[in-house]
């Protein structure tokens, strides 16, 4: 998966390679909330990479979505990681038939 991330997914990797496997494992765990199985496809691998970057980014920002120095303002994200992951999963995996039916994010 790490090789796919560096060679196929993108050249501007956001996650340091020494910690990529940790974030990919977390991404897979989140995706298993919405999918019966994760296929061995390019779309699924791209989905894992995008979710891993989302989780990495949110973890490293400590919930801060944006900051401004000009009068000091900080905007915190609403922490809705589950919905964000679900939307990424829909983008890549909905047509594959592996996602559960129904609206899981309302729970």
N, C-alpha and C positions, 0 to 999 in steps of 0.2 A: 504494500500500500504506500509506503514511504517513497518508493521509486516512482510510482504513478503520480504522487503529489508533486514531486520535483520535476519530472520530465513531461508529463501530459497535462496536469491540471493547470499549471501556471508557473511562469518564471518569477513572479513576484510573490513568492511564498511568504505568508505572514507568520507562520509558526516556525520557530527554530527546529531544525531537523532532529536535534537530540531529544526533543520532547514531543515530536509529532505522534508517535505511537500512542502515548497517553491520551492525547486529544482525539485521535481517531477512535480509540476504544470507547471513550466517553460519547462520541458522536454515534457510534454503533448502538450503544446502550439506549440513547435517546430515540434513535430511529426504530428500535425494536418495540417501542411503545405504540407505534403507528403501523407497523408492517408485520405480516405473517412470517416472511423471510426476507432477507436481503439478497437479491440476485447477484451473480458474478457478472456484472455488466458495466460498461463504461458509465452509463447514467448513474448507477448505484455508487460507483467509486467517486464520481464528481459530487454526488450528494453527500457522501461521507466527508469529503474534503471541505465542502462549503460549510457543513454543520460544524466540523472540527474548528474551522477558522472563526465561526461565530462564537463558539464556546470559549476559545482561546481569547478572542477580543474582549468578550464580556468579562472574563475572569481578570484580565490584566488592566481593565479600566476601573475596577472596583465599583461598578454600577454607574459610573459617570458617562453620560452620553455626549455632553459637550461642555466646554469651559470657555469663559471669556475673561480676558485680563482687564479690559477697559472699564471697569466699574465692578469688577469681580462678580461673576455669575457662574453658577454651576447647575447644569441640568442633569438630573439622574434618570436613567432608564427605568421603565416600569417593571423590569425584571421578568417580563413575560417570555422567558426562554422557550417554554413548551410550544407556544403558538408560533414563534419564529422558526423553530425546528420543523414543526408541522407544515408551515408554508414552503419551506425548502423541500421537504419530502414530497409535497404535492407537485411541485415544479418538476422534479426529476423522476418520481416513481408512480404517480397516479395512473398513467397509461399502462404500466406494467402489470397491474392487477394484484399487486402484493400488499396494498394498503387496506387496512380494515375499513369496513363500511361504517358510515355514521360520523357524527361530529365528536371526535374524541376530546377536543380542546374545551368543550363546555363543562367537562367534569371538574 
